[in-house]
Amino acid sequence: SLIQQVEYYFSDANLNRDAFLLRKMNQDGYVPLDTIARFNRVKLLCAENNILVQVLRRSKTLELDTQGNNVRLRENWEQWLKVKEEK
């Protein structure tokens, strides 16, 4: 499902090897939703950003910023900023 796919992108298993996604994180751990929406698997599962926003609002592990333009882990996102600096 769409939510599982996006949650996978932010999983430890993926972030440990996904330098691209780490580079897209800002200082608050957020990644632009537009970046996620351009991933091929996300495009296959979802044609519209507003649907992506609705789905991600139901995630237990991810959160959107107040404008719904960026997504990050709900917890422990700070650890990835340290990994980002090392890469």
N, C-alpha and C positions, 0 to 999 in steps of 0.2 A: 504494500500500500504506500501511498504518498508519504504519510507521516513516518512510517518505518524507514523509508528511504532517506528522508532528511535527517531523522534521528541517527541513522547510520553514519552520515557524513560527519556528525559531531561526536561520534563514539570514540573512545580511547583507541580502539583498533585502527580506525581510519585516521584520526588526527596525528597519531604517531608517525605516519608516513605521508601525510598530505600537506606538503609545503605550500602549495597553492592556496589552500583554504586558510592556513595559518597566516599567510601574507595578507589575506583579505580582512583579517580581524583588526578592528580598531582598538584603541587603548582600553575600551570597556568590554572587549571580548565579542563585540557584535560583528556579524558579517552582513553586508547588504543583501536584502532579499532578492534583488535583481540578479546578483551573482548566482544564488541558489537556483533561481528560476531558469537560468541559462544552461544548467547541467542537463545533458541529454536524457537521463532517466527521469528527471523531474518533468521535462517537456513532454515525455511520453505519457506520464501519469496525470498531468495537469496543464491545461492550455491557458489558464488565466491566473494572474497574480492574486486577485481578490479571493479566489478559491484556495490558493496556497496559504494566504493569511488566515482564512477561516479554519483550515485544517490544523495549522500550527498553533492556533490558540487552544486547541484541545490537547496539545502535547504535555506529557508529564515531565519531560526532561529538557524541553526547550522553551524559551520565552521570546516574545517580540518586544521591541521598544514601544514607547507610548504612541508613536505615529504608525506603527506596523510596517516600518520600512527596513528593519534590521532584525536579525535573529541571533541568539546565543544560547549556550547552556544555562539552565536555571541555577545550577550549583557547580562550584569548582572551576568556573571559566578562567579564573586567574592563573591556574596552573599552566594553561596553554600560552599565556603571554610570556612566561619564562621560557617555555620550549621554543616559542617563536623567536625570541632573542638569540637563542643558541643556534638556530638553523641558518 
